[in-house]
Amino acid sequence: MNMKTTTPIMRTRAFVTVFMKEVRENLRDRRTITSAFLTGPLLGPIIMVMLLNITLNRQLDKAEKPLPVPVSGAEYAPNLINALKAEGIVPKPAIANPELAVRKQDADVVLRISPDYATAWRKGEAVQVELIYDSSQRDANASVDRLSSVVETYARQQGAMRLVSRGLSPSTAWPVVAAKRDQATAQARAALVFSILPYFFVLTVFMGGMYLAIDLTAGERERQSLEPLFANPVPRWKILAGKLGAICTFSAASLLISLVAFGVVGRFVPTEKLGMELNLGLGFSGQVLLLMLPLIVLLAALQSMVAAFAKSYREAQMYVSLLMFVPILPSILLSTMPIKAQGWMYAVPLLGQHLGIMQLLRGDGVTPEQLGLCLIGSLAASVLGVLVTARLYRSERLAISG
C-alpha cells in the first residue's frame, strides 16, 4: 500500500524533493554558506574597491600636492627652478648617488642639471637636463610624468621666446601640430580600470556552487549516502536535475550578492576625479545576470562532472580547484592579446560573457544579436555538459565509495 502511493509521488516530485533536500542541508553547512554568500561575492568587491581607492588617492595626492624632487646643479638654472616651484615642485638638496637612491626608492625621481647649462643657454644652444628614475617602480610614474611635463612646458615657452627675439613666429619650430581627438567616453575610460570585473563575476559563480557541487557528489559518495538515493525508483536524471538546481540556486544567489555589493561599493571609487563614469546600477546588474544565466548551469555541470570522478571529498576539492583556472583564460587572452571582438566570439562560453560585460561597462550596450549568440552558445555548452554528467550518473560506479 505504501509503495503504491509513494512511488508515483516520488517519480513526479523527485526534482523538487531532491532540490529542497539539498538546499536545506547545505544552508546548515558553514563552509558552503561562507563560500557562496560571503567569501565569493563580498571579498572581491571589497578588496577591489579598497585597492583602487588607495591607488587612485595616492596618484591624485601626487598630482595635486607639492612634489619634493632632489635637484643636482640647481644653481646653474635658477629660472628653471623658479618655473618648477611655480608648478608645485619643491626642489630638494642634491643626493650623492641619485641612481642608487632611485633604485632603493628613496626618491621617485631626481633632476640633474649639467654644469655647462648656463654657458650653453647664453650661447642659444640646446641644453639638457636629466630625469633619473626607475620605470619598474609603478608608484613613481605619476611623479615622473608630472616633472617631465613641467620641464617640457618650460622648454617650449623658452624656445618660443627665442624665436620671437629673432623676429620669427613660434610656429616656425612646429610646422605640424598633431591635434588629439580622444573619442573615449567617461564610461569607456572607467572600463579600463574595471576590466577585471568579468572575471570577478565568473569566479563568484564558480565559488558559489563549488563546495555544494563537491558535497552533493563526492561528499555523498564518501559518506555512502549516494547509493541509497540511487536505489529509489526514480530516474537518475531527476536526481541530477535536483542537485544541479540546488547548485545553480546557490551560484545565482552568490552572483546577485556580488552585483549588489559592486553597485554599492562602486560609488566610493573617486572616478569623477579622473574624468571617468562608472554605472553599476540595476540596469547593468540585470543585463549581467541575463548574460551569466546559461554560464551558471554550465559551471554547475562541469563542477559536478569533475567531482564525479573523485572518490573522496578532498580529492574532488583538488580536481574542482584545478577547474577554477578555466574562467581565467578569457581574461588572460584579452589582456595579453588585445583583439577586436568578432561576432562569433560571443558564442564562445566565458569569452562571450567577458566581451558582453566589457561593453556594458563601456556604456555601449549589448546588441540583440550579440546577446542571442552569447546565450545560445553558452546554453548549448550547458546542455552538453549536463548530458555528459547525466551519463556519469547512470554509471553504478558513482554510487560505490572507495
N, C-alpha and C positions, 0 to 999 in steps of 0.2 A: 504493500500500500504506500509506504513512504517512498520507495524507489520510484513508483509510477508517478507520484505527484511532484517529487523534487527534480527528477531528471529533465523533464521538459523545461522547468523553470531555469535550471542551470544552463541549459542549452540556449535559451532565449535571452537570458540576462547575464551570460558569462562575462561579457565585456565589462558591464557596469560593476559586477561583483568583484572581478579581479582589480579593476581600476580603483574602486573605493577602498578595497583592502590594502593595496599598495600605498595609496595616498595617506590613509590613516596611519599605517605602520611607520611610514617614513617621516611623517610630521612629528613623531616622537623621537626620531633619531637626531641627536645633536649634531653629528658630523654632516649629515645631509642638509639640515636646516642652515648650519653655518656656511656651507659651501654655496647653497642655492640662493639664500636670501641676505647674506651678509658679506662674506669674502668676495664672491664673484661679482655681484652687481654694485657694491658700495666701495670696495677698496680701490678699484680702478679710477672712478671719478674723483675720489678724494685725493689720491696720490697725484693724479694728473694735474688737477687744478692747483694743488699746493706747489708742485714743481714749476708750473707755468707762472704762478704768481711770484714766486721767489725769483725766477729767472728774469721775467719781464720787469719787475720792480727794480732789480739790480741794474738792468740795462737802462731803464728810464732814469735812475738816480745818476748813473754815469753820464747820461746825456744832458741832464739839467743842472746837476750840482757842479761846483768848481772842481776842475780836474788837475790834481797835482802831477807835474811832469818834471823829472830831473833834466836839467839842461847843462850840457857841457859847451863852454865857449859863449855864454850869454853876453859877455862884454863886447863881443865882436859884432853883434847885430841888435843894438838897442831898439831900433824901430820895429823889428820883427817881434821882439819880446813884448813891446807895448801892444802890438796887434794881438798877440796871444792872450795877454791879460784882459784886453777888451772883450774877448770871447769866452771868458770864464776859465781860462787855462792858467794855472798858478805855477810859474817856474820855481823849481827847487834846486838846491845846490847840486853840483856835479857829483857823479858817482865814479869811484876809481876804476871799476871794471863793469861798464854798463852791460856788456854781453852776458857776463856771469849773473848779474843782478836780474836780468830779464829771464834767463833760464831758470833761476831759483824763485821766480815770481815775486821778487822784492819790489819790482816795478813793472807796470803793464807795458810802458813804452818810455824810451829815453830819446831825447833830441840832442844831436851832436852837431855843433856849428864849427866849420873849419876855421883855423886862424887866418887864412887868406881871404875870408869872406869880405871884410871891409875893403881890401885892396881891389879885389875883383869887382865889387859893387861900384866903386868910384870910377873904374875904367869902363863901366857899362857892359861888363862881361856877365855871362851866366854864372850864378853862384849855386852852390849845392849844400843842402843840409841833409843829415841822415836821421831817419827814424829807425831806431833799433827796437825790435820786438820779436816775439815768438808766436808765429801764426798757429801753432798747435795748442796754444792756450786760448780756448774759446772765450773765457771771461775777459780777455784783454782786447778782443776785437772792437768793441764799442769805443774804447779809449783811443785805439789806433786810428779808427775811421774819423773820430772827432778831431784829433790833432792833425791828421792828414788833410782834412777838409779845410781847416783854418789856414794851414800853410799854403795850400794851393790857391785859396781865395786871395790871400795876401800877395802871392806871386802874380796872379792875373791883374790885380789892381796896380801893382808897381810896374808891370810890363805895359799896361795901358798908359800910365803916366809918362813912361819913357818915350812912347810913340808920339804922344801929344806934344812933348817938349821938342821933338824933332819935326813938328809940323805934319805928322801923319795921323791918319784916323786909326783908332784902336782896332777897328775891324780888319785892318791890313794884316794883322798877325793871325786872324782867324777867318780866312776866306770861306770856309764851310762850317756851318753850325748845325749840329745834329739836334733836332727838336724831338724830345721823347714824348710820346703819347701813350701812356700806360692805360690799357683797356681793362685792367683788373678791377673788379668791383670790391667794395669793402668786405663783402662776404667771401669772395674768391681769395682775398688775402688771408682771411681767417682760416679758410680751408687748408692752407699750407701748414698753419700752426697745429691744426687739429686733424691732420691727415691720418693719425693713428686711431682715430675713433672707430672706423670699421672693424679693425682688429679687436678692439675692446669689446664691441658688441658680440662678435662671433665667440670670443673667449668667454664672455659672460654666459652665453647659451651653452657652451661646452661644459663649463664648471657647474652650471645649474642642474644639469642632468647626469653628470659623471658618476657621482657616488651612488645615485639611485640606480643607474644602469648596471653598475658593478654589483650592487647588493641584490638586485632582482634576478640576476643570472648566476654569476659565480658565487655570490654570497649564499643564495638559497641552495645552490648545488653543494656547497661546503657544509651547510647545516643539514643537508639531506631532507630539505622540505620541498624540493622541486619534484622529486619522484611521486610523492602522494598527490601533488597538484596535477601532474600529468596523468595520474591514474583515474581521475574523474572522467566521466563520459562526455567530455567537452572537446570540440575541435581545438587542436594546438594553436591554430591561427587566432582564435578568440582569446586564448590566454596571452599570446604575444601582443595582440591589439590592446588588451587591458594594461599590460606592462608598459608598452610604448606610449599609451595615452597618459599614464602617470608620469613618465619621464618627460614627455612634451609639456605637460602642465607645469612641472617644476621649472623647466627651462624657460618657458614663456613668462612665468612669474618673475624669474630672475632677470630676464630682459626688460620687462616692464619697470622693475625697480631701478635698473641701471639707467633707463631712459629718463625716468623721473629725477633720478639723482643728478644726471648730467644737465638736465633742464634747470635744476635749482642751483647747483654749484657753478654752472657756466656763467651765471650773472655776476659772479665775483671775480671773473677774469677781466683785467683792465684793457679790453680790446679796443675801446674807443680812443684811448691814449695813443694807440698805434695806427689809428685810421682804419680799424677793422670793425666788422659787424658779425656777431655770432647769434644765430637764431636756432635754438634747440627747443622750441616750444611744442605745442600739441600737434601742429601740422607736420613738423619734422618727425616727431615720435611716431605718429600714426603711419606715415609712409615707410619709416624704417621697420616697424613691426610687420607691415604687409610684405616687404621685401624678404624679411627673415623667416616668415612662417614656414615655407617649404624646407628651409635650411634647418629649422628646429627638428622636423621629422627626420631629415637625412642624418643629422648628427646623432639623434637618439637611436636610429637603426644601426649606425656604424659602431656606436659605443656598445650596444647590446650584442652585435655580431662579434666584435673583438673580445668582449667579456665571455662570450660563449665558448671560446677556445681555451679558457683558463680553468684550472681545476680547483683553485682556491681564490679567496678574496684578494690576498696580497699579490698573487700572480696576475690577476685581472687588473689590479691597480697599476702594475708596471706596464702592461700592454696598452691600457687606455691612456696612460700618461704619455707614452710614445706617440699615440694618435693625436695628441694635442698639438704636435708640430705641424700637422696638416693645415690648420687655419692660418698659420703664419706665412705660408707660401705666397698667396696673392700680395700681401703687404710687402714682402721682401722683393718680389718680382717687380712691383710698380715703383718701389723706392730706389732700386738699383738700376732698373731699365725703364726710364720714363718713356712710355709709348702712348700713341694716340689711340683712344678707345675705338674699337670697331664694333659693329652691330652684333656679330656672332659672339663676342666676348661676354655679353650679358647673359647668354645661355649657359655659360660655364659656372657651375656652383662655386660659391665663395668669391670668385673673381667678379661675377655679375653683381653680387651684393656690395662688394667693395666699390666698384665703379658707381653704382647707383647711389650709395650713401655719400660718396665724394661729390657727386653732382648736387645732391640736396644741400650739402654744406656750402657749396659754391653759390647756391641760390638759383641754379639753372633749372632745377626740377628734373623729373624723370618722365620721358615721353611714354605714351601708352604702348608703343612698340617695344621700347626698352624694358618696361615693366612686364609686358607679356613674355618676352624672351627670358627674362630673369626667373619669373615664376614657373614657366613651362620647363625650362632646363633643370632647375633645382627640383621641381616636382617629379620629373622623370627619373632623376638620380635617386630621389627619395623612394619612389616605388621600387626601383631596382634593389636598393639597399634593404627595404622591408621584405621583398621576395627572397633574397638570399638569406636573411636572418630567419624567415619563416621556414626555409628549407632546413636550416640548422636545428630549429625547434622540433622538426619531425623526427630527428635522429634520437634513438634511445640512449645514445652515449651521453647526451646532455644531462640526463637525469641521474647519471651514475657519478658518485663522488669518488675521488681517489683514482 
